[in-house]
Amino acid sequence: MLTFRGGALALLLALTGLLAAFGPSTPTARAQEPAGSILYLDMTLNREGVLEVTERVTVPPGERFTMTLPLRVQISEDSERRFAVTDIETSGPGSATIADDLFTVDAGPGETTIEYSVRNTVSDAEGSQVFRWFGVLNVDLAEIHASLISPSFEMGIVECLLGPIGATRPCAQVRIEPDGVMYLDQTNLRKGESVDLTLQIPPGTVPPNADITGPGDSPFAVTGPVLVAFGLLLAALAALAAYIFWVRRQSVPADPMEPLVRSGGRTQFSSPAGILPGEAGVLLDGHADPTDIAATVVDLAVRNYLWIARTGETQWRMVRVNPADDQLRAYERTVYDALLPPGTDEVTMAELGVPGRLPAESLRRAMVADAVERGAFIDPVRRRIPLWLGGGLVVLGAVVTVLAALLGGHALVGVAIALAGGGLLTAQRFLPVRTAFGRTLTAQVRGLQKGLEQVTSRQIPPGDRELVFSRGLSYMVVWSRADNWVRTFRDIDPSADDDPGLYWFGGFDGDRDLHRFAVHFPYFITAIESLFPAK
């Protein structure tokens, strides 16, 4: 016995004219005592899968006929079936209306004819297409006379049952004529009896159009494509996390590096790979900050491009000593030109503090660009690719989710795409800034820092102490260890090289030690840093 429950033409209990409900336990068709009512149904299933119904009901004087057909039918705990009734035309004393997902026919005494179309009634079964009409009568009927024509004359009756639920009997008067027309004639049907008719036609006779929503039919249901999408998402996120973890563990060991080079009885300062103070600061934290720019200013003075002079307790003047040349890197030239533009040979700290006088942001960009050009940092354009890709995936995922929800697709696939984009946006913050070469340089900077912290003035001949102190000072500014460095060298005599005072910082020319300079220098660094406020 082939019965496709919840399948094809369940709404066709219009065949009985009395459909109460599409379920064995909940009647929904009602009639108010039309004991002598007679119902005639002529039904045609057209090639588009639409059931065209002509319903004629004869109601005796003093009686009334009412029938209500549900257009949304719960067929299980988590699924339902939806029907649509259109093209309604009535003649006679009756009427037909649709409201609140119900199709209602109401007829008074006399003869009423109602024509309408029922959609979403056809579904496929294995090897066939199946109509199933099932309902419970909620009214006594004197007679039912129905006929059904489909596009195929090869229509077969699988099963036809009448009677109370649980005690049904085979239909006595249902048949299919050789021309393929089905006829059903029944008399004396009683309230509470059910009609269960299952028919089948060859597969592909009409387009299947049943609108059945089950637990897997929601746009946000967990389906095969959704599981694949989230599986790929988890795999991609795991691979990305593993890559970030691996890269961030590729730091090169930072062994202490000897910053002093001794040759021919002289001792000189040497930085690994020619790393400059400002560059060292950028390498350490991945960006240019006020301390890095201040260290560059000090280094320019130490290398005789500038001379710094104290003009008051908290005032200083910078004077051009040598013009910018090929020995300066691009970012150093940018800092130099910002302090002393062409045509300006000296400038006070107060003049530099005028708002807008120094292009702090362009100086930062120049320092980072130098690290990129040297190959220490990954090109910012390349680093923004995950940002663009992540943002694009978020937008794409949102669009896919909305479209899938509207069109009944796999909306959670769009959610997976959006989550992938969010993962990329988050991961972008943790992706490495430095290249492998940059990691090597950074390790050397840390090694230089350790080496400088082990230096004492007694390791250096008196005549070389001022230069070693000056060269190392700008690096210690980067590490915020300038106070310790000055304290280490505060007892040296800056005139031991036969030139009184620090050669690059005026105002303490008669001093035979650096005690006053040690007190004064931190104020100078603070003033310089204030010219380039952090972002």
C-alpha positions as CSV (number, residue, x, y, z in Angstrom):
1,M,0.0,0.0,0.0
2,L,1.5,3.3,-1.0
3,T,0.5,6.2,1.2
4,F,2.5,9.5,1.1
5,R,1.3,11.2,4.2
6,G,1.9,15.0,4.2
7,G,2.7,14.7,0.5
8,A,0.8,15.5,-2.6
9,L,-2.8,16.7,-2.8
10,A,-3.7,16.7,0.9
11,L,-5.8,19.8,0.4
12,L,-8.0,17.8,-2.0
13,L,-10.4,16.8,0.8
14,A,-12.4,19.4,-1.0
15,L,-13.4,16.2,-2.8
16,T,-15.6,15.6,0.2
17,G,-16.6,19.2,0.4
18,L,-16.4,18.8,4.1
19,L,-12.7,18.9,5.0
20,A,-12.3,19.4,8.6
21,A,-8.5,19.0,9.0
22,F,-5.4,17.4,7.5
23,G,-4.9,15.1,10.4
24,P,-6.5,12.1,12.0
25,S,-7.5,13.8,15.2
26,T,-8.4,17.5,14.6
27,P,-11.5,18.2,12.5
28,T,-11.5,21.6,11.0
29,A,-14.5,21.5,8.5
30,R,-17.7,22.6,10.1
31,A,-21.3,22.6,9.0
32,Q,-24.4,23.6,10.9
33,E,-26.9,20.8,10.6
34,P,-27.1,20.6,6.7
35,A,-28.5,17.0,7.0
36,G,-29.9,17.1,3.5
37,S,-27.0,18.9,1.8
38,I,-25.6,17.5,-1.4
39,L,-22.1,18.3,-2.6
40,Y,-20.9,18.0,-6.2
41,L,-17.1,18.3,-7.0
42,D,-15.6,18.5,-10.4
43,M,-11.8,18.7,-10.2
44,T,-9.1,18.9,-12.8
45,L,-5.3,18.7,-12.1
46,N,-3.8,20.8,-15.0
47,R,-0.4,20.3,-16.5
48,E,1.0,23.1,-14.2
49,G,0.2,21.1,-11.1
50,V,-2.7,23.4,-10.2
51,L,-6.0,21.8,-9.0
52,E,-9.0,23.5,-10.6
53,V,-12.1,22.9,-8.5
54,T,-15.8,23.6,-9.3
55,E,-17.8,23.0,-6.1
56,R,-21.6,23.0,-6.2
57,V,-23.5,22.6,-3.0
58,T,-27.3,22.3,-2.6
59,V,-28.7,23.4,0.8
60,P,-32.3,22.6,1.8
61,P,-34.6,25.4,3.1
62,G,-33.9,26.5,6.6
63,E,-30.4,25.0,6.6
64,R,-26.9,26.5,6.2
65,F,-23.7,25.0,5.0
66,T,-20.3,26.2,6.3
67,M,-16.9,24.7,5.4
68,T,-13.4,25.8,6.6
69,L,-10.2,24.5,5.0
70,P,-6.8,25.3,6.7
71,L,-4.1,26.6,4.4
72,R,-1.3,25.9,6.9
73,V,-1.4,22.4,8.2
74,Q,0.9,21.0,10.9
75,I,1.9,17.5,9.7
76,S,4.4,16.8,12.4
77,E,5.9,18.3,15.5
78,D,8.5,20.3,13.5
79,S,7.1,20.5,10.0
80,E,4.1,22.0,8.3
81,R,2.5,22.2,4.8
82,R,1.2,25.3,3.2
83,F,-1.5,25.6,0.5
84,A,-2.8,28.5,-1.5
85,V,-6.3,29.0,-2.9
86,T,-6.7,31.6,-5.7
87,D,-9.0,32.6,-8.6
88,I,-12.1,32.4,-6.4
89,E,-15.5,33.0,-8.1
90,T,-18.9,32.4,-6.6
91,S,-22.5,32.4,-7.8
92,G,-25.7,31.9,-5.8
93,P,-26.4,32.7,-2.1
94,G,-23.0,31.5,-0.8
95,S,-19.6,33.1,-0.5
96,A,-15.9,32.1,-0.2
97,T,-13.3,34.0,1.7
98,I,-9.6,33.7,2.8
99,A,-8.5,35.0,6.2
100,D,-6.1,34.0,8.9
101,D,-4.7,31.1,6.7
102,L,-8.3,29.6,6.3
103,F,-10.4,29.1,3.2
104,T,-14.0,29.4,4.3
105,V,-17.2,28.5,2.2
106,D,-20.5,29.7,3.6
107,A,-23.8,28.9,1.8
108,G,-27.4,29.5,2.7
109,P,-30.5,27.7,1.3
110,G,-30.4,27.1,-2.5
111,E,-27.6,26.2,-4.9
112,T,-24.2,27.8,-4.6
113,T,-21.4,27.3,-7.1
114,I,-17.8,28.1,-6.2
115,E,-14.8,27.9,-8.5
116,Y,-11.3,28.1,-7.2
117,S,-7.7,26.9,-7.8
118,V,-5.6,25.0,-5.2
119,R,-1.8,25.4,-5.5
120,N,1.1,23.7,-3.8
121,T,-0.6,20.3,-3.9
122,V,1.7,18.0,-5.8
123,S,4.8,16.2,-4.5
124,D,7.0,13.4,-5.7
125,A,7.2,9.9,-4.3
126,E,9.6,7.2,-5.2
127,G,8.7,6.1,-8.7
128,S,5.5,8.1,-8.9
129,Q,3.6,11.2,-8.0
130,V,1.0,10.8,-5.2
131,F,-2.2,12.5,-4.3
132,R,-3.5,11.9,-0.8
133,W,-6.8,13.3,0.4
134,F,-7.5,12.9,4.1
135,G,-10.0,14.5,6.4
136,V,-12.6,14.2,9.0
137,L,-16.2,15.1,8.3
138,N,-17.8,17.5,10.8
139,V,-21.2,17.5,9.3
140,D,-23.8,14.9,8.0
141,L,-24.1,14.8,4.2
142,A,-26.8,13.2,2.2
143,E,-24.6,12.7,-0.9
144,I,-21.2,13.4,-2.3
145,H,-20.5,13.1,-6.0
146,A,-17.0,13.9,-7.2
147,S,-14.8,13.5,-10.2
148,L,-11.1,14.0,-10.8
149,I,-9.2,14.3,-14.1
150,S,-5.4,14.5,-14.3
151,P,-3.1,15.0,-17.3
152,S,-2.4,11.2,-17.4
153,F,-5.1,8.6,-17.8
154,E,-2.7,6.2,-16.0
155,M,-4.1,7.1,-12.6
156,G,-4.5,4.4,-10.0
157,I,-6.3,4.1,-6.7
158,V,-3.8,3.0,-4.1
159,E,-6.3,3.1,-1.2
160,C,-9.7,4.6,-0.3
161,L,-11.0,4.2,3.3
162,L,-14.1,5.5,5.0
163,G,-15.4,5.5,8.5
164,P,-14.5,6.5,12.0
165,I,-10.8,6.8,12.7
166,G,-9.5,3.4,13.8
167,A,-12.4,1.6,12.3
168,T,-12.3,2.4,8.7
169,R,-13.7,0.4,5.8
170,P,-12.9,0.3,2.1
171,C,-14.8,2.8,-0.1
172,A,-17.6,1.0,-1.9
173,Q,-18.2,3.4,-4.8
174,V,-14.9,4.7,-6.1
175,R,-13.6,3.9,-9.5
176,I,-11.4,5.0,-12.4
177,E,-13.0,4.7,-15.8
178,P,-10.9,3.5,-18.9
179,D,-10.7,7.2,-20.0
180,G,-8.7,7.9,-16.8
181,V,-11.4,9.8,-14.9
182,M,-11.9,9.0,-11.2
183,Y,-15.4,9.0,-9.7
184,L,-16.4,8.9,-6.1
185,D,-20.1,8.5,-5.1
186,Q,-21.1,8.1,-1.4
187,T,-24.3,8.6,0.5
188,N,-25.3,9.0,4.1
189,L,-21.9,10.2,5.4
190,R,-22.0,11.0,9.1
191,K,-20.3,13.6,11.2
192,G,-17.0,12.3,12.6
193,E,-16.3,9.8,9.7
194,S,-13.0,10.2,7.9
195,V,-12.1,10.0,4.2
196,D,-8.6,8.7,3.3
197,L,-8.0,8.5,-0.5
198,T,-4.5,7.9,-2.0
199,L,-4.0,8.1,-5.8
200,Q,-0.9,8.0,-7.9
201,I,0.1,9.0,-11.4
202,P,3.3,8.4,-13.4
203,P,6.4,10.4,-12.3
204,G,6.8,13.7,-14.0
205,T,3.2,14.1,-14.9
206,V,3.1,17.6,-13.4
207,P,5.7,19.8,-11.8
208,P,5.9,19.0,-8.0
209,N,5.0,22.1,-6.0
210,A,4.2,21.0,-2.5
211,D,5.3,23.6,0.0
212,I,6.4,21.5,3.0
213,T,8.6,23.1,5.6
214,G,10.4,20.6,7.8
215,P,13.3,20.8,10.4
216,G,15.8,21.0,7.6
217,D,13.9,23.5,5.4
218,S,14.5,26.6,7.5
219,P,17.1,28.9,5.9
220,F,19.1,28.6,9.1
221,A,18.8,24.8,9.4
222,V,22.0,22.8,9.8
223,T,22.4,21.1,6.5
224,G,25.2,19.3,4.6
225,P,26.5,22.5,2.9
226,V,26.4,24.3,6.2
227,L,28.4,21.5,7.9
228,V,31.0,21.7,5.0
229,A,31.2,25.5,5.3
230,F,31.8,25.4,9.0
231,G,34.2,22.5,8.7
232,L,36.2,24.6,6.2
233,L,35.9,27.6,8.5
234,L,37.3,25.7,11.5
235,A,40.1,24.2,9.4
236,A,41.1,27.6,8.0
237,L,41.0,29.3,11.4
238,A,43.1,26.5,12.9
239,A,45.6,26.8,10.1
240,L,45.8,30.6,10.6
241,A,46.2,30.3,14.3
242,A,48.9,27.7,13.9
243,Y,50.7,30.0,11.4
244,I,50.5,33.0,13.7
245,F,51.7,30.9,16.7
246,W,54.6,29.5,14.6
247,V,55.7,32.9,13.3
248,R,55.6,34.6,16.6
249,R,57.8,31.9,18.1
250,Q,60.5,32.4,15.4
251,S,62.2,35.1,17.4
252,V,66.0,34.9,17.2
253,P,67.8,34.5,20.6
254,A,69.1,37.8,21.8
255,D,72.6,37.1,23.2
256,P,74.5,40.1,24.7
257,M,76.6,41.9,22.0
258,E,79.8,43.7,22.7
259,P,79.3,47.4,21.7
260,L,82.9,48.4,22.2
261,V,85.5,47.8,19.5
262,R,89.2,48.1,20.5
263,S,91.8,48.7,17.9
264,G,95.2,50.4,17.9
265,G,94.9,51.4,21.6
266,R,91.5,53.2,20.9
267,T,88.0,52.1,22.0
268,Q,85.0,53.0,19.8
269,F,81.3,52.3,19.9
270,S,79.8,50.0,17.3
271,S,76.2,49.1,16.6
272,P,75.4,45.7,14.9
273,A,74.6,45.9,11.2
274,G,74.9,49.7,11.4
275,I,71.5,49.9,13.2
276,L,70.7,53.5,14.0
277,P,69.0,54.6,17.3
278,G,65.6,55.6,15.7
279,E,65.6,52.4,13.6
280,A,66.3,50.4,16.8
281,G,63.2,51.8,18.4
282,V,61.0,51.1,15.4
283,L,62.3,47.5,15.3
284,L,61.6,46.8,18.9
285,D,57.9,47.8,19.0
286,G,56.9,47.9,15.3
287,H,56.0,51.6,15.2
288,A,57.7,55.0,15.5
289,D,57.0,56.8,18.8
290,P,58.2,60.2,20.2
291,T,61.1,58.5,22.0
292,D,62.4,57.1,18.6
293,I,62.3,60.6,17.1
294,A,64.0,62.2,20.1
295,A,66.8,59.6,19.9
296,T,67.2,60.5,16.3
297,V,67.6,64.2,17.2
298,V,70.3,63.4,19.8
299,D,72.0,61.1,17.3
300,L,72.1,63.9,14.6
301,A,73.8,66.1,17.2
302,V,76.3,63.4,18.2
303,R,77.2,62.9,14.6
304,N,77.8,66.6,14.1
305,Y,74.8,67.6,12.0
306,L,73.4,69.7,14.8
307,W,74.6,71.5,17.9
308,I,72.4,71.8,20.9
309,A,72.8,74.6,23.3
310,R,71.1,75.4,26.6
311,T,69.7,78.9,26.7
312,G,67.9,78.7,30.0
313,E,66.8,76.2,32.5
314,T,64.1,74.8,30.2
315,Q,65.1,76.4,26.9
316,W,67.4,75.1,24.1
317,R,68.6,76.1,20.7
318,M,69.5,73.9,17.8
319,V,72.1,75.1,15.3
320,R,73.0,73.6,11.9
321,V,76.6,72.3,11.9
322,N,76.9,70.3,8.7
323,P,74.4,70.0,5.9
324,A,72.5,66.8,5.2
325,D,74.6,64.5,3.1
326,D,74.5,60.9,1.7
327,Q,75.5,59.6,5.1
328,L,71.9,60.3,6.4
329,R,69.2,57.8,5.7
330,A,65.9,59.0,4.3
331,Y,64.1,59.2,7.6
332,E,67.0,61.0,9.2
333,R,67.0,63.6,6.4
334,T,63.3,64.0,7.0
335,V,63.8,64.7,10.7
336,Y,66.8,67.0,10.0
337,D,64.8,69.1,7.4
338,A,61.8,69.3,9.8
339,L,64.0,70.8,12.5
340,L,66.0,73.1,10.2
341,P,64.2,73.6,6.8
342,P,66.3,75.0,4.0
343,G,67.2,78.6,4.8
344,T,67.0,78.1,8.5
345,D,70.3,77.7,10.4
346,E,69.1,77.7,13.9
347,V,65.8,77.3,15.8
348,T,64.7,77.5,19.4
349,M,62.6,74.9,21.2
350,A,59.9,77.4,21.7
351,E,59.7,78.0,17.9
352,L,59.5,74.2,17.3
353,G,56.6,74.0,19.8
354,V,54.4,76.2,17.6
355,P,51.4,74.0,16.6
356,G,51.8,72.6,13.1
357,R,55.5,73.5,13.0
358,L,56.6,69.9,13.0
359,P,54.9,67.2,10.8
360,A,55.0,64.5,13.4
361,E,52.9,62.0,11.4
362,S,55.0,62.3,8.3
363,L,58.1,61.7,10.4
364,R,56.6,58.5,11.8
365,R,55.7,57.3,8.3
366,A,59.2,58.0,7.1
367,M,60.7,55.9,9.9
368,V,58.5,53.0,9.2
369,A,59.0,53.3,5.5
370,D,62.8,53.1,6.1
371,A,62.3,49.8,7.9
372,V,60.2,48.5,5.0
373,E,62.8,49.7,2.4
374,R,65.6,48.0,4.3
375,G,63.6,44.7,4.3
376,A,63.0,44.6,8.1
377,F,59.3,45.2,7.9
378,I,56.6,43.6,5.7
379,D,55.2,46.1,3.2
380,P,52.1,47.7,4.8
381,V,50.2,47.2,1.5
382,R,50.8,43.4,1.9
383,R,49.8,43.6,5.6
384,R,46.5,45.2,4.7
385,I,45.5,42.4,2.3
386,P,44.0,40.3,5.2
387,L,42.2,43.5,6.3
388,W,40.7,44.0,2.9
389,L,40.0,40.3,2.4
390,G,38.4,40.0,5.9
391,G,36.2,43.0,5.4
392,G,35.2,41.7,2.0
393,L,34.3,38.3,3.4
394,V,32.2,39.9,6.2
395,V,30.2,41.9,3.6
396,L,29.9,38.9,1.3
397,G,28.8,36.7,4.2
398,A,26.1,39.3,5.2
399,V,24.8,39.5,1.6
400,V,24.8,35.7,1.2
401,T,23.0,35.3,4.6
402,V,20.3,37.8,3.7
403,L,19.8,36.4,0.2
404,A,19.7,32.8,1.4
405,A,17.2,33.7,4.1
406,L,14.9,35.4,1.6
407,L,15.3,32.7,-1.1
408,G,15.2,29.7,1.2
409,G,18.8,28.7,0.8
410,H,21.5,27.7,3.3
411,A,21.8,31.0,5.2
412,L,24.3,29.6,7.7
413,V,26.8,29.3,4.9
414,G,26.8,33.1,4.7
415,V,27.3,33.2,8.5
416,A,30.3,30.9,8.1
417,I,31.7,33.2,5.4
418,A,31.2,36.3,7.6
419,L,32.9,34.5,10.6
420,A,35.8,33.7,8.3
421,G,36.1,37.4,7.5
422,G,35.9,38.3,11.2
423,G,38.6,35.8,11.9
424,L,40.9,37.4,9.4
425,L,40.2,40.9,10.7
426,T,41.1,39.7,14.2
427,A,44.1,37.7,13.1
428,Q,45.4,40.7,11.1
429,R,46.3,42.3,14.5
430,F,48.5,39.4,15.3
431,L,50.2,38.8,12.0
432,P,53.9,39.6,12.1
433,V,55.2,43.0,11.2
434,R,58.8,42.0,10.8
435,T,60.4,39.9,8.2
436,A,62.9,37.1,9.0
437,F,65.6,39.7,8.4
438,G,63.8,42.1,10.7
439,R,63.6,39.5,13.4
440,T,67.3,39.0,13.2
441,L,67.9,42.8,13.4
442,T,65.6,43.0,16.4
443,A,67.5,40.3,18.2
444,Q,70.7,42.2,17.6
445,V,69.1,45.4,19.0
446,R,68.2,43.5,22.2
447,G,71.7,42.0,22.3
448,L,73.1,45.6,22.0
449,Q,70.9,46.7,24.8
450,K,72.2,43.9,27.1
451,G,75.7,44.7,26.0
452,L,75.4,48.5,26.8
453,E,74.0,47.8,30.2
454,Q,77.2,45.9,31.1
455,V,79.5,48.8,30.0
456,T,81.4,50.8,32.6
457,S,83.5,53.9,32.1
458,R,86.5,52.2,33.5
459,Q,86.6,49.8,30.4
460,I,87.3,52.8,28.2
461,P,90.4,54.9,27.9
462,P,89.8,58.5,29.2
463,G,90.3,60.1,25.8
464,D,87.6,57.9,24.3
465,R,85.0,58.0,27.0
466,E,83.2,61.2,25.8
467,L,82.6,59.8,22.3
468,V,81.6,56.3,23.5
469,F,79.2,57.9,26.0
470,S,77.7,60.2,23.3
471,R,77.3,57.4,20.7
472,G,75.6,55.1,23.2
473,L,73.4,57.8,24.8
474,S,70.9,58.0,21.9
475,Y,70.4,54.2,22.0
476,M,69.7,54.3,25.7
477,V,67.2,57.1,25.0
478,V,65.2,54.6,22.9
479,W,65.2,52.1,25.8
480,S,64.3,54.8,28.4
481,R,67.6,54.0,30.1
482,A,69.3,57.3,29.5
483,D,69.4,58.1,33.2
484,N,71.3,54.9,34.0
485,W,73.7,55.6,31.1
486,V,74.4,59.1,32.2
487,R,74.8,57.9,35.8
488,T,77.4,55.4,34.6
489,F,79.5,58.1,32.9
490,R,78.7,61.2,35.1
491,D,82.2,61.2,36.6
492,I,84.1,61.3,33.3
493,D,86.0,64.4,32.4
494,P,84.6,65.6,29.0
495,S,87.8,67.7,28.5
496,A,90.0,64.6,28.5
497,D,90.1,64.8,24.7
498,D,91.5,68.3,24.9
499,D,88.2,69.9,24.0
500,P,86.2,71.3,27.0
501,G,82.6,70.2,27.5
502,L,80.5,67.9,25.4
503,Y,81.2,68.6,21.8
504,W,77.6,68.4,20.8
505,F,75.7,69.9,23.8
506,G,76.6,73.4,24.9
507,G,76.1,75.1,28.2
508,F,78.4,73.0,30.4
509,D,81.7,73.9,28.8
510,G,83.6,74.5,32.0
511,D,82.5,71.4,33.8
512,R,85.0,68.6,34.5
513,D,82.3,66.0,34.9
514,L,78.7,65.3,33.7
515,H,76.9,65.9,37.0
516,R,75.1,69.0,35.9
517,F,74.4,67.5,32.5
518,A,73.0,64.4,34.2
519,V,70.4,66.6,36.0
520,H,69.6,68.7,32.9
521,F,69.4,66.1,30.1
522,P,66.1,64.4,31.1
523,Y,64.3,67.7,30.8
524,F,65.7,68.2,27.3
525,I,64.5,64.7,26.2
526,T,61.1,65.3,27.7
527,A,60.8,68.6,25.8
528,I,61.8,67.0,22.5
529,E,59.3,64.1,23.0
530,S,56.6,66.6,23.7
531,L,57.1,68.0,20.2
532,F,56.0,64.7,18.7
533,P,53.0,63.6,20.7
534,A,52.0,60.0,20.5
535,K,49.0,59.1,18.3
